[in-house]
């Protein structure tokens, strides 16, 4: 009797494997982003960069007023650039999450507030975890519907 119950759950195990290992059809293929970023006292323009994991970023840095720097948290990127001389940085966004970038050259009184953010998504781990949770919920409901619990004292 118990083996019949367990065998009825095999389709859900297969579905769980598909959720874990299968390709996600709406995940975008990696692309190259050509972005020009201008630094002025005391801001980066654009202040937020949004890309997907695996995308290549080709960043052209320009200083509009004084010498600035660009340091990206979580990456080995630190560049100094002067007005009139653009610097180019290229890297692959290989980590999902939010990463701050900041001016790494003291450029005035509000220098500590000169920050921006690189947002790398989508978080496929979260999507897969939610899919597994839905499969587990469906399996539980199916099991309870197919094999309802018995009252104590009944065989």
Buried (B, 14 or more C-beta within 10 A) or exposed (E): EEEEEEEBBEEBEEBBEEBEEEEEEEEEEBEEBEEEBBBBBBBBEEEEBEBBBBBBBEBBBBBEEBBBBBBBBEBEBEBBBEEEEBBEBEBBBEEBEEBEBBBBBEBEEEBEEBBBBBBBBBEEEEBBEEBBEEBEEBBEEBBEEEEEEEEEEEE
